Amino acid sequence: MSEQRWVRLSAEEPTSTIYVLGTEISLDVCGSAPAGATGFDVWGTPGVNLYIVHNAEVLKIPSCVPRWPLNARVEVIVTMDAPSTEVNEDKVRISYYKENGKTSMAKAILHLTCVEISLDADINRSGTVTRRARNKKNWTWGPNGKGAILLVNCDKDDREADNMDNKDLMLQSFVDLRDMSLMILTTRGPDDIFDDHQLVLHVSASDDNKVGVFHAQGKKLSKYKHVLGSGKLSYLVERCGQAEDFFYVEGLAFPDTDFTGLVSFHATLLEATTQELPEAPIFSDTVVFRVAPWIMTPNTLQPVTVYVCSVKDNADFVTDVKKLTQKAGCKLVICPEIENKGDRWIQDEMEFGYVQAPHKSFPVVFDSPRDRGLKNFPFKKILGPDFGYVTREAAQEKLSSLDSFGNLEVSPPVTVRGKEYPLGRILIGTYFPTAKGDQVVKDIQDFLYAQEVQSPIELYSDWLFVGHVDEFLTFIPAGDRKGFRLLLASPSACFKLLKEKNQEGYGDALMFDGQLGKKPISIKKILSDKSLKSCNEYFQKCIDWNRDVLKEELDLTEEDIIDIPQLFERSSSCKAHAYFPDLVNMIVLGKYLGIPKPFGPIIHEQCCLEAEVRRLLEPLGLSCTFIDDFKTYHALYGEIHCGTNTRRKPFSFKWWNMTP
C-alpha cells in the first residue's frame, strides 16, 4: 500500500500542492462542497491518474459513471507517473451539482507538481544501493530479510592520528569512505518548487551520538561536509540542480543496553506557510540501518595472526610458539617488554573479533578493562587501518579477575533443539548462582548480550583461583559429527589414568621428575593423598555443573565431549589452580595444538599424560605439540592460552542471515 496524504480543496480559489512520486493523494471532496450539492464529477489533465473508491470497488476515471454521490463513502484518489517539468503543470477539477442539475454549481481546482523524493540505501544487502525500494522502515533478519547495515567506524586509517576515525568531524582520507555506508537522496522535479519548500535530512535526538553522516558536495576531500551526528540533528539539503545527493554514514557506537543498534534517517519535505509560523511537513521518506555487531571467533576458524609477549624469562617459550605458528602457516607478532611492561598475559588483555557489512569487513579488538602492563597495547599497536578497537570502561575497584578475557570464550556454530546459532555462543565465567562472589562487570556483560548474534551462556568459574573458563574447557576442530569437540579438564579421568598405571606396576613413576623447583612425586603418593583427592572430587563437581549447562545450552551429547586428565590443588583461599600444567589451556591453530607440557610420570620413555592426550586427540587428525611453560606461565597460575592470543578469519556465514 502506498503512503497516502489527505488534501483539502476549496471552491473559492485554486489550491496547489506537491505530489510525491509513489504516494497517493486522497481529495477532501466533501469539505469543499457548496451547500445543496449532492453529486460531483472529476476531471484531470493527462499527467494525472484518477480513481474513485465506491462501495469497496476501485474504478479508474474515465469510467462509465459520469457523476458520483457526494458522501463520505466515496473517495477520490490521485496518483502521477513522472516528475513534472514545471510548477503546477497538472491539475484536477472537481465539479459539484445539485440533485438532477445539469450544470455545475461550483468547482474546486487543484494544481499539482510531481516530484520524486527517495532516500535509499543498500536494503537488499547486495553491496550496492537499492533504488526506490519499499518497506525501508523495517529491518528484518534472515536470508530473506531486508534492511541496510552500518559499520562502527572504529579503525584508524591514518596511523598518525590521535583517535579512531569515528571521532573525526572532518573526513581525513578517501580510504575512510570505504568503512561507511552509502545513502543516496534523490530529488527530481522543477527547481522552482524549492523556492517555498525545504528538504531536510534528520535523525532523532536519541541517535545523535550513535551515527555520523558526511555529505559529498564535491570531489575534493574538503568538500565532504559533516552534517549529522555529534550534536547535529538536522540538515537542510540545498537543491542546486543536481538530482542526487550522496551521503556517507558511519556508526559511532555498538549496540548496548541503551541502544538496540537500529538507527532511522528521515528525508522530510516541508512546505512554507507564513513568516510567523514554521514550515509544515507534507512528506517524509525513512530508511533504517542496523549497526553491525561485534562478533567473536572460535577456535575452529582458521588462524591468521598469533600474539605473544616477550618478557625477561620466556625466550624459549616464544621460540616454541614461533615454530608452531610456522607449522600452522600463520603470522606471529611478538610484543616486546618495552610495550608489555612485564605483563605476559596477553589473552587476558584483549579478545579478537570482527564487524561485517555487505560492502566491507574488518577485525576489531575488544580491549578488556583490566589495566595492567598491556593496557595501552591494543589501542596503540593493534588499532590501525582496517583494524578497529572497542572497549568498555569500568571503575578499577569494581574489577575482578573475572573481567579478564581469558574468561571469555565462544563455541563453534551449534543447533540447539532446532534453534540455529551459526556464529556460536559466547561463554562467560561468573559466580555460582547460589553464592556471593565475584562477577563479570555489568558493562561487559551488557555489551556482549546486546550484540544478539552470539547469545551468551554464563558458566560457573568462580571456583577457580584465577576464575577463567579457559582453565577448564576449550574447543578443538574435528572432521566428524558437529565439526568440533569440547575438551573438559577432568580430575576423575586423571585419577582413573593414574590408577591404571599403578595397577600396571608403575606406581613408583614420578611426576615432575627433573623439573627444578617442583618436588617429584610418585603415582602412589598422589593416589594416597586424601586431601588432594577430596579437593578434586569437589572441583570435578564444579566442572560437572558446567558440563550439564554446556550440554543443555549447546545441545551436546557425551560423544561431543572429551575428558582431558587434569588435577587441581587448593589455594589458600580454597579455590583451585592447576596441580600440573593445565592441558586444556592450549592454543589451537587449525590442526596444530600447542599444549602445556604436563611433566607427568614417564612410562616406556614417554609422559603418560602426553600419551593419553595424543590417544584422545590425534585420531581426530590433530597434531599435538607439548610446550614447556612450567616456570614462565604455570608457576604464575597461567598457561599457553593465557600467554597467547589469536586473530582468526571471520565466519563465511553472514550474521544478518540468522535469526537471533
C-alpha positions as CSV (number, residue, x, y, z in Angstrom):
1,M,0.0,0.0,0.0
2,S,1.3,3.4,-1.0
3,E,1.7,6.2,1.5
4,Q,-1.4,8.4,1.4
5,R,-1.9,12.1,2.1
6,W,-5.2,13.8,2.6
7,V,-5.5,17.2,0.7
8,R,-8.2,19.8,1.4
9,L,-9.8,21.6,-1.6
10,S,-11.5,25.0,-2.0
11,A,-14.3,26.0,-4.3
12,E,-13.4,29.7,-3.8
13,E,-9.9,29.7,-5.2
14,P,-7.5,27.1,-6.7
15,T,-5.3,25.0,-4.4
16,S,-1.7,24.0,-5.1
17,T,0.2,21.1,-3.7
18,I,3.1,18.7,-4.3
19,Y,2.6,15.1,-5.3
20,V,5.5,12.8,-4.4
21,L,6.1,10.0,-6.8
22,G,5.0,6.6,-5.4
23,T,2.4,8.0,-3.0
24,E,-1.3,8.7,-3.2
25,I,-3.4,11.8,-2.6
26,S,-6.9,11.5,-1.2
27,L,-9.0,14.5,-2.0
28,D,-11.4,16.0,0.5
29,V,-14.3,16.2,-1.9
30,C,-16.9,16.8,0.8
31,G,-15.1,19.5,2.6
32,S,-15.2,22.0,-0.3
33,A,-18.7,21.2,-1.5
34,P,-21.2,24.1,-1.5
35,A,-24.5,23.9,0.3
36,G,-27.1,21.9,-1.6
37,A,-24.6,19.9,-3.7
38,T,-25.5,16.2,-3.9
39,G,-23.0,14.9,-6.5
40,F,-19.8,15.6,-8.3
41,D,-17.6,14.6,-11.2
42,V,-13.8,14.6,-11.6
43,W,-11.5,15.6,-14.5
44,G,-7.8,15.7,-14.7
45,T,-5.0,16.6,-17.1
46,P,-3.2,13.8,-19.0
47,G,-0.4,13.6,-16.4
48,V,-2.8,12.6,-13.6
49,N,-4.3,9.3,-12.7
50,L,-7.7,9.5,-11.1
51,Y,-9.5,6.7,-9.2
52,I,-12.9,6.5,-7.4
53,V,-13.3,4.2,-4.4
54,H,-17.0,3.4,-4.2
55,N,-18.6,0.5,-2.2
56,A,-15.1,-1.0,-1.8
57,E,-14.6,-1.0,-5.6
58,V,-11.8,1.0,-7.2
59,L,-12.6,2.5,-10.6
60,K,-10.3,4.4,-12.8
61,I,-11.6,7.6,-14.4
62,P,-12.9,8.0,-17.0
63,S,-15.4,5.3,-16.2
64,C,-19.0,4.6,-17.3
65,V,-20.3,6.5,-14.3
66,P,-20.4,10.3,-15.1
67,R,-21.4,11.6,-11.7
68,W,-20.8,10.3,-8.1
69,P,-22.9,10.8,-5.0
70,L,-21.4,13.3,-2.5
71,N,-20.9,11.3,0.7
72,A,-18.1,10.1,2.9
73,R,-18.2,6.6,1.4
74,V,-16.9,7.9,-2.0
75,E,-13.2,8.7,-2.1
76,V,-11.1,10.3,-4.9
77,I,-7.5,9.1,-5.2
78,V,-4.9,10.9,-7.3
79,T,-1.5,9.4,-8.5
80,M,1.1,10.5,-11.0
81,D,3.7,8.6,-13.0
82,A,6.6,11.0,-13.7
83,P,8.1,14.2,-12.1
84,S,6.8,17.5,-13.5
85,T,8.9,19.8,-15.6
86,E,7.2,22.9,-14.4
87,V,5.4,24.0,-11.2
88,N,1.6,23.5,-11.3
89,E,2.0,21.6,-14.5
90,D,-1.1,19.4,-14.0
91,K,-4.4,19.9,-12.4
92,V,-7.6,18.2,-11.1
93,R,-11.1,19.7,-11.3
94,I,-14.0,18.7,-9.1
95,S,-17.4,20.0,-10.3
96,Y,-20.3,20.0,-7.9
97,Y,-24.0,19.5,-8.8
98,K,-27.4,19.8,-7.3
99,E,-29.7,16.8,-7.5
100,N,-30.6,16.3,-11.2
101,G,-28.7,19.5,-12.0
102,K,-27.2,19.7,-15.5
103,T,-24.7,22.4,-14.9
104,S,-22.1,22.6,-12.1
105,M,-22.9,24.9,-9.2
106,A,-19.2,25.2,-8.1
107,K,-15.7,23.9,-9.0
108,A,-12.7,23.1,-6.9
109,I,-9.3,23.3,-8.8
110,L,-6.2,21.5,-7.6
111,H,-2.8,22.3,-9.2
112,L,-0.3,19.6,-8.9
113,T,3.5,19.4,-9.2
114,C,5.0,15.9,-9.2
115,V,8.4,15.4,-7.6
116,E,10.5,12.4,-6.8
117,I,12.0,12.2,-3.3
118,S,13.6,8.9,-2.3
119,L,16.1,8.2,0.5
120,D,17.9,5.0,-0.4
121,A,20.5,2.6,1.0
122,D,21.6,-1.0,0.5
123,I,18.5,-2.6,2.0
124,N,18.9,-5.8,-0.1
125,R,22.4,-6.3,1.4
126,S,24.0,-6.7,-2.0
127,G,26.8,-4.2,-1.6
128,T,25.0,-1.6,-3.8
129,V,22.3,0.9,-3.0
130,T,18.7,-0.3,-3.7
131,R,16.8,2.4,-5.6
132,R,13.2,3.4,-4.8
133,A,12.7,0.4,-2.6
134,R,9.6,0.0,-0.4
135,N,9.5,-1.2,3.3
136,K,12.7,0.7,4.1
137,K,11.3,1.5,7.6
138,N,11.5,-2.1,8.7
139,W,14.7,-4.1,9.4
140,T,14.3,-7.9,9.3
141,W,16.6,-10.8,10.0
142,G,17.1,-13.9,7.9
143,P,18.2,-14.9,4.4
144,N,15.1,-13.2,3.0
145,G,15.4,-10.2,5.4
146,K,15.7,-6.6,4.3
147,G,17.4,-3.6,5.8
148,A,20.6,-1.6,5.5
149,I,23.7,-2.2,7.6
150,L,26.2,0.2,9.2
151,L,29.7,-0.4,10.5
152,V,31.1,1.3,13.6
153,N,33.9,3.2,12.0
154,C,36.3,2.2,14.9
155,D,39.5,1.8,12.9
156,K,42.2,4.4,12.3
157,D,43.2,4.7,8.7
158,D,45.8,7.3,9.5
159,R,48.2,5.7,12.0
160,E,49.5,9.2,12.9
161,A,46.0,10.3,14.0
162,D,45.3,10.5,17.7
163,N,42.0,8.7,17.8
164,M,39.6,6.4,15.9
165,D,38.1,7.6,12.6
166,N,34.6,7.9,14.1
167,K,35.9,10.7,16.4
168,D,36.6,12.9,13.3
169,L,34.2,15.7,12.3
170,M,36.3,16.2,9.1
171,L,37.0,13.5,6.6
172,Q,40.7,12.7,6.8
173,S,41.1,10.4,3.7
174,F,39.1,8.9,0.9
175,V,40.0,5.5,2.3
176,D,37.8,6.2,5.3
177,L,34.7,6.3,3.0
178,R,35.1,2.6,2.4
179,D,34.2,2.0,6.1
180,M,31.0,3.9,5.7
181,S,27.6,3.0,4.1
182,L,26.4,5.0,1.2
183,M,22.9,6.7,1.4
184,I,21.5,8.5,-1.6
185,L,18.9,11.2,-1.6
186,T,17.1,11.5,-5.0
187,T,15.1,14.7,-5.7
188,R,13.6,15.1,-9.2
189,G,11.2,17.9,-10.3
190,P,11.3,21.6,-11.1
191,D,13.9,23.6,-9.2
192,D,11.4,26.4,-8.6
193,I,9.4,24.2,-6.2
194,F,12.1,24.6,-3.7
195,D,11.5,28.4,-3.5
196,D,8.8,27.7,-1.0
197,H,9.7,24.2,0.1
198,Q,12.6,22.7,2.1
199,L,14.1,19.3,2.2
200,V,15.6,18.3,5.5
201,L,17.6,15.2,6.4
202,H,17.3,14.4,10.1
203,V,17.8,11.8,12.9
204,S,16.2,11.6,16.3
205,A,17.9,13.0,19.4
206,S,18.5,9.5,20.8
207,D,20.5,8.6,17.7
208,D,22.7,11.8,17.7
209,N,25.7,10.1,19.4
210,K,25.2,6.8,17.5
211,V,25.9,7.9,13.9
212,G,27.8,10.4,11.8
213,V,26.9,11.5,8.3
214,F,29.1,13.2,5.7
215,H,27.6,15.0,2.6
216,A,29.6,14.8,-0.6
217,Q,29.4,18.3,-2.1
218,G,32.3,17.9,-4.5
219,K,35.2,15.7,-5.5
220,K,37.8,17.2,-3.1
221,L,38.3,15.8,0.4
222,S,37.4,19.3,1.8
223,K,34.0,19.1,0.1
224,Y,32.8,16.2,2.3
225,K,30.8,18.1,5.0
226,H,29.9,16.6,8.3
227,V,26.1,17.2,8.5
228,L,24.6,14.8,11.1
229,G,25.6,13.3,14.5
230,S,27.7,14.6,17.3
231,G,25.2,17.4,18.1
232,K,23.7,17.9,14.7
233,L,20.1,16.5,14.4
234,S,19.0,18.0,11.1
235,Y,20.5,19.2,7.8
236,L,18.9,21.4,5.2
237,V,19.6,19.9,1.8
238,E,20.1,22.7,-0.7
239,R,18.8,22.0,-4.2
240,C,21.4,23.1,-6.7
241,G,20.2,21.5,-9.9
242,Q,21.5,18.0,-9.1
243,A,19.1,15.1,-8.9
244,E,21.1,13.0,-6.4
245,D,22.9,13.8,-3.1
246,F,25.4,11.3,-1.8
247,F,25.8,10.8,2.0
248,Y,28.2,8.5,3.8
249,V,27.1,7.1,7.1
250,E,29.3,5.8,9.9
251,G,28.5,4.1,13.2
252,L,29.7,5.8,16.3
253,A,28.6,3.2,18.8
254,F,28.0,-0.6,19.1
255,P,24.7,-2.0,20.3
256,D,24.4,-1.8,24.1
257,T,21.8,-1.6,26.8
258,D,20.7,1.9,25.8
259,F,21.0,1.2,22.0
260,T,19.3,-1.5,20.0
261,G,21.5,-0.9,17.1
262,L,18.7,0.4,14.9
263,V,19.0,3.9,13.5
264,S,16.5,5.8,11.4
265,F,17.2,8.5,8.9
266,H,14.4,10.7,7.5
267,A,14.2,13.0,4.5
268,T,11.2,15.3,5.1
269,L,9.7,17.8,2.7
270,L,8.5,20.9,4.4
271,E,6.1,23.5,2.9
272,A,6.3,27.1,3.8
273,T,3.2,28.6,5.5
274,T,3.6,32.2,6.7
275,Q,6.5,34.1,8.0
276,E,5.1,33.9,11.5
277,L,4.7,30.1,11.5
278,P,7.1,27.2,10.9
279,E,7.0,25.0,7.8
280,A,4.5,22.2,7.7
281,P,5.7,18.6,6.8
282,I,4.0,17.1,3.7
283,F,6.1,14.1,3.0
284,S,8.8,12.0,4.7
285,D,10.9,9.1,3.5
286,T,12.7,6.9,6.0
287,V,15.4,4.3,5.8
288,V,16.6,2.2,8.8
289,F,20.1,0.9,9.3
290,R,21.3,-1.7,11.9
291,V,24.7,-1.2,13.3
292,A,26.8,-4.4,12.7
293,P,27.5,-6.3,15.9
294,W,31.0,-7.2,17.2
295,I,31.5,-10.9,16.6
296,M,33.9,-13.3,18.3
297,T,35.7,-16.1,16.5
298,P,36.0,-19.6,17.9
299,N,39.0,-22.0,17.8
300,T,37.5,-23.8,14.8
301,L,38.2,-20.9,12.5
302,Q,41.4,-20.5,10.6
303,P,44.2,-18.7,12.5
304,V,45.6,-15.6,10.9
305,T,47.9,-14.0,13.5
306,V,49.2,-15.2,16.9
307,Y,50.3,-12.6,19.5
308,V,52.7,-13.4,22.3
309,C,54.7,-11.2,24.8
310,S,58.4,-11.3,25.2
311,V,59.5,-11.0,28.8
312,K,62.8,-11.5,30.5
313,D,62.4,-15.2,31.2
314,N,60.3,-16.7,28.3
315,A,62.7,-16.7,25.3
316,D,62.4,-20.5,24.9
317,F,58.6,-20.3,25.1
318,V,58.4,-17.6,22.4
319,T,60.7,-19.8,20.2
320,D,58.4,-22.8,20.6
321,V,55.3,-20.7,19.8
322,K,57.1,-19.4,16.7
323,K,57.8,-22.9,15.5
324,L,54.1,-23.8,16.0
325,T,52.9,-20.8,14.0
326,Q,55.2,-21.7,11.2
327,K,53.7,-25.2,11.0
328,A,50.2,-23.7,11.0
329,G,51.2,-21.1,8.4
330,C,50.1,-18.0,10.3
331,K,51.9,-14.8,11.3
332,L,53.4,-14.2,14.7
333,V,53.5,-10.8,16.4
334,I,55.8,-10.5,19.4
335,C,55.0,-7.7,21.8
336,P,58.3,-6.6,23.3
337,E,58.8,-5.9,27.0
338,I,59.1,-2.1,26.4
339,E,55.4,-2.3,25.3
340,N,54.1,-5.0,27.7
341,K,55.9,-3.7,30.7
342,G,56.4,-7.2,32.1
343,D,52.7,-8.2,31.6
344,R,52.8,-11.6,29.8
345,W,49.0,-12.3,30.0
346,I,48.0,-11.1,26.5
347,Q,44.9,-13.4,26.4
348,D,43.5,-11.6,29.4
349,E,44.1,-8.1,27.9
350,M,42.0,-8.4,24.7
351,E,39.7,-10.5,22.6
352,F,39.7,-10.5,18.8
353,G,36.5,-10.3,16.7
354,Y,35.3,-8.5,13.6
355,V,32.5,-6.4,12.2
356,Q,30.9,-7.0,8.8
357,A,28.6,-5.3,6.3
358,P,27.8,-6.3,2.7
359,H,30.4,-3.9,1.4
360,K,33.2,-4.3,4.0
361,S,34.5,-6.3,6.9
362,F,37.5,-5.7,9.2
363,P,38.8,-7.1,12.5
364,V,38.1,-5.3,15.8
365,V,39.9,-5.9,19.1
366,F,37.9,-5.7,22.3
367,D,40.1,-4.3,25.0
368,S,39.4,-5.6,28.5
369,P,39.1,-3.1,31.4
370,R,42.0,-4.8,33.2
371,D,44.6,-2.1,33.3
372,R,48.0,-3.7,33.8
373,G,51.2,-3.6,31.8
374,L,49.5,-4.3,28.4
375,K,46.7,-1.7,28.9
376,N,47.9,0.5,26.1
377,F,48.9,-2.2,23.6
378,P,45.5,-2.8,21.9
379,F,44.9,0.9,21.3
380,K,48.5,1.9,20.4
381,K,49.7,-1.1,18.5
382,I,46.7,-3.0,17.1
383,L,44.2,-0.2,16.3
384,G,45.1,0.9,12.7
385,P,44.0,0.9,9.1
386,D,41.1,-1.6,8.8
387,F,41.7,-2.8,12.3
388,G,39.1,-1.5,14.8
389,Y,39.0,-1.1,18.5
390,V,36.3,-1.2,21.2
391,T,36.4,-1.2,25.0
392,R,34.2,-0.8,28.0
393,E,35.4,1.2,30.9
394,A,34.9,0.2,34.5
395,A,35.9,1.5,37.9
396,Q,39.1,-0.3,38.9
397,E,37.7,-1.0,42.4
398,K,34.8,-3.0,40.8
399,L,37.1,-5.2,38.7
400,S,38.0,-8.8,39.5
401,S,39.9,-11.5,37.7
402,L,36.6,-12.5,36.0
403,D,36.8,-9.3,33.9
404,S,40.0,-10.5,32.1
405,F,39.3,-12.0,28.7
406,G,40.7,-15.5,29.5
407,N,37.3,-15.7,31.0
408,L,35.6,-15.0,27.6
409,E,35.3,-17.8,25.0
410,V,32.9,-18.7,22.2
411,S,31.7,-22.0,21.0
412,P,31.7,-23.1,17.3
413,P,28.3,-23.0,15.5
414,V,25.6,-25.2,17.0
415,T,22.0,-26.1,16.6
416,V,20.1,-26.4,19.9
417,R,16.7,-28.1,19.7
418,G,16.1,-26.7,16.2
419,K,17.4,-23.2,17.1
420,E,20.5,-22.4,15.0
421,Y,23.4,-20.5,16.3
422,P,25.5,-20.2,13.1
423,L,28.1,-17.9,14.8
424,G,28.3,-20.0,18.0
425,R,27.6,-18.8,21.6
426,I,29.7,-16.7,23.9
427,L,30.8,-18.3,27.2
428,I,31.3,-16.1,30.2
429,G,32.5,-17.3,33.6
430,T,30.8,-15.9,36.6
431,Y,30.0,-17.0,40.2
432,F,27.8,-19.9,41.4
433,P,24.1,-18.9,41.3
434,T,23.5,-19.5,45.0
435,A,26.7,-17.9,46.3
436,K,28.0,-14.4,46.6
437,G,31.3,-13.8,44.9
438,D,33.0,-12.0,42.1
439,Q,31.1,-11.5,38.8
440,V,31.9,-10.0,35.4
441,V,31.4,-6.2,35.3
442,K,27.9,-5.4,34.2
443,D,29.1,-3.2,31.4
444,I,30.9,-6.1,29.7
445,Q,28.0,-8.5,30.1
446,D,25.6,-5.9,28.8
447,F,27.7,-5.3,25.8
448,L,28.1,-9.0,24.9
449,Y,24.3,-9.6,25.3
450,A,23.4,-6.6,23.2
451,Q,25.3,-7.9,20.1
452,E,22.5,-10.5,19.9
453,V,24.1,-12.8,17.4
454,Q,26.1,-15.0,19.8
455,S,23.7,-15.4,22.6
456,P,25.9,-15.7,25.8
457,I,26.0,-18.6,28.2
458,E,27.0,-17.9,31.8
459,L,29.2,-20.6,33.4
460,Y,30.4,-21.1,36.9
461,S,34.2,-20.3,37.1
462,D,34.5,-18.6,40.5
463,W,35.6,-22.0,42.0
464,L,39.0,-21.3,40.3
465,F,41.7,-19.2,41.9
466,V,42.1,-17.2,38.7
467,G,38.4,-17.8,37.7
468,H,38.7,-18.1,33.9
469,V,36.7,-20.5,31.7
470,D,39.8,-21.3,29.7
471,E,41.2,-23.1,32.7
472,F,38.7,-26.0,32.4
473,L,37.5,-26.0,28.7
474,T,38.4,-25.4,25.1
475,F,37.1,-26.4,21.7
476,I,39.1,-28.2,19.0
477,P,38.2,-28.8,15.3
478,A,37.0,-32.2,14.2
479,G,36.1,-33.5,10.8
480,D,33.1,-35.5,12.0
481,R,29.8,-35.1,14.0
482,K,29.3,-31.3,14.8
483,G,32.7,-30.3,13.4
484,F,34.3,-29.9,16.8
485,R,34.9,-31.5,20.2
486,L,34.5,-29.8,23.6
487,L,37.5,-30.6,25.8
488,L,36.9,-30.5,29.6
489,A,39.5,-30.8,32.3
490,S,38.7,-33.9,34.3
491,P,40.2,-34.9,37.7
492,S,38.2,-38.1,37.5
493,A,39.8,-39.0,34.2
494,C,43.2,-38.2,35.7
495,F,42.8,-40.4,38.8
496,K,41.5,-43.2,36.6
497,L,44.6,-43.0,34.4
498,L,46.9,-42.9,37.4
499,K,45.1,-45.9,39.0
500,E,45.5,-47.9,35.8
501,K,49.3,-47.1,35.7
502,N,49.6,-48.1,39.3
503,Q,47.8,-51.4,38.7
504,E,50.1,-52.0,35.8
505,G,53.1,-51.8,38.2
506,Y,54.2,-48.2,37.5
507,G,53.3,-46.7,40.9
508,D,56.8,-45.5,41.6
509,A,56.9,-43.5,38.3
510,L,57.5,-39.8,39.2
511,M,55.6,-36.7,38.2
512,F,57.7,-33.5,37.9
513,D,60.9,-35.7,37.6
514,G,63.8,-33.4,36.7
515,Q,61.6,-30.3,36.9
516,L,63.6,-27.9,39.1
517,G,61.5,-26.0,41.6
518,K,58.9,-28.8,41.9
519,K,59.5,-31.8,44.1
520,P,58.9,-35.1,42.2
521,I,56.1,-37.2,43.5
522,S,55.1,-40.8,42.6
523,I,51.9,-42.0,41.3
524,K,51.3,-44.0,44.5
525,K,51.9,-40.8,46.6
526,I,49.4,-38.9,44.5
527,L,46.8,-41.6,44.8
528,S,47.2,-41.8,48.6
529,D,46.8,-38.1,49.1
530,K,43.3,-37.9,50.6
531,S,43.3,-34.2,50.8
532,L,44.2,-33.9,47.1
533,K,41.6,-36.5,46.2
534,S,38.9,-34.8,48.3
535,C,39.5,-31.4,46.8
536,N,39.5,-32.8,43.3
537,E,36.2,-34.5,43.9
538,Y,34.7,-31.1,44.7
539,F,36.4,-29.5,41.7
540,Q,35.0,-32.3,39.5
541,K,31.5,-31.4,40.7
542,C,32.1,-27.8,39.7
543,I,33.2,-28.9,36.2
544,D,30.2,-31.3,36.0
545,W,27.9,-28.4,36.8
546,N,29.3,-26.6,33.8
547,R,29.2,-29.8,31.8
548,D,25.5,-30.0,32.3
549,V,25.0,-26.4,31.4
550,L,27.0,-26.8,28.2
551,K,25.2,-30.0,27.2
552,E,21.9,-28.2,27.6
553,E,22.8,-24.8,26.0
554,L,24.9,-26.2,23.1
555,D,22.9,-29.4,22.7
556,L,25.9,-31.7,23.2
557,T,26.0,-35.4,23.9
558,E,28.7,-37.2,25.7
559,E,30.2,-38.2,22.3
560,D,30.8,-34.5,21.7
561,I,32.9,-34.1,24.9
562,I,36.4,-35.4,25.6
563,D,37.6,-35.6,29.2
564,I,41.3,-34.5,29.4
565,P,43.1,-35.8,32.5
566,Q,43.8,-32.9,34.9
567,L,44.3,-32.4,38.6
568,F,43.9,-29.2,40.6
569,E,45.1,-28.2,44.0
570,R,43.6,-25.9,46.6
571,S,44.9,-22.4,47.1
572,S,45.0,-20.6,50.5
573,S,41.6,-19.1,49.5
574,C,40.2,-22.6,49.0
575,K,40.0,-22.2,45.2
576,A,41.5,-24.3,42.5
577,H,44.6,-23.9,40.4
578,A,46.3,-26.5,38.2
579,Y,48.4,-29.1,40.0
580,F,50.4,-29.7,36.9
581,P,50.3,-27.6,33.7
582,D,46.7,-27.3,32.6
583,L,46.3,-29.4,29.5
584,V,43.1,-27.8,28.2
585,N,44.6,-24.3,28.4
586,M,46.1,-24.8,24.9
587,I,46.5,-22.8,21.7
588,V,44.5,-24.2,18.7
589,L,45.9,-23.3,15.3
590,G,43.9,-25.4,12.8
591,K,45.0,-29.0,13.3
592,Y,48.1,-27.9,15.3
593,L,47.7,-27.8,19.0
594,G,50.2,-26.2,21.4
595,I,49.6,-27.9,24.7
596,P,51.3,-27.2,28.1
597,K,53.9,-29.9,28.8
598,P,52.5,-31.6,31.9
599,F,55.7,-33.3,33.2
600,G,53.7,-36.4,34.1
601,P,55.1,-39.8,35.1
602,I,57.5,-41.3,32.5
603,I,56.4,-44.8,31.4
604,H,58.0,-46.5,28.5
605,E,60.1,-43.4,27.9
606,Q,57.2,-41.1,27.4
607,C,55.0,-39.0,29.7
608,C,51.8,-41.0,30.3
609,L,49.7,-37.8,30.4
610,E,51.0,-36.7,27.0
611,A,50.4,-40.2,25.7
612,E,46.8,-40.2,26.9
613,V,46.2,-36.8,25.3
614,R,47.6,-38.0,22.0
615,R,45.5,-41.1,22.2
616,L,42.4,-39.0,22.7
617,L,43.1,-36.2,20.1
618,E,45.3,-37.5,17.3
619,P,42.6,-39.8,15.8
620,L,40.7,-36.6,15.0
621,G,43.6,-35.6,12.7
622,L,45.2,-33.2,15.1
623,S,48.9,-32.7,15.8
624,C,49.9,-32.3,19.4
625,T,52.9,-30.3,20.3
626,F,53.8,-30.1,24.0
627,I,55.4,-26.8,25.0
628,D,57.2,-26.2,28.3
629,D,55.5,-23.3,30.1
630,F,56.1,-24.5,33.6
631,K,58.3,-21.8,35.1
632,T,57.2,-18.9,32.8
633,Y,53.4,-19.4,33.0
634,H,52.2,-22.3,35.0
635,A,54.1,-21.3,38.2
636,L,52.3,-17.9,37.8
637,Y,48.8,-19.5,37.6
638,G,48.5,-19.4,33.8
639,E,49.4,-21.5,30.7
640,I,49.8,-21.3,27.0
641,H,46.4,-20.0,26.1
642,C,46.7,-17.3,28.8
643,G,50.0,-16.2,27.3
644,T,49.0,-16.1,23.7
645,N,46.2,-14.6,21.6
646,T,44.9,-15.5,18.1
647,R,43.2,-13.5,15.4
648,R,41.2,-15.7,13.1
649,K,39.4,-15.4,9.8
650,P,35.7,-14.3,10.0
651,F,32.8,-16.8,9.5
652,S,31.8,-17.3,5.9
653,F,28.2,-17.1,7.2
654,K,26.8,-13.5,7.1
655,W,25.4,-12.5,10.5
656,W,22.3,-10.8,9.0
657,N,21.1,-14.1,7.6
658,M,20.4,-15.6,11.0
659,T,17.5,-15.1,13.3
660,P,18.6,-14.3,16.9
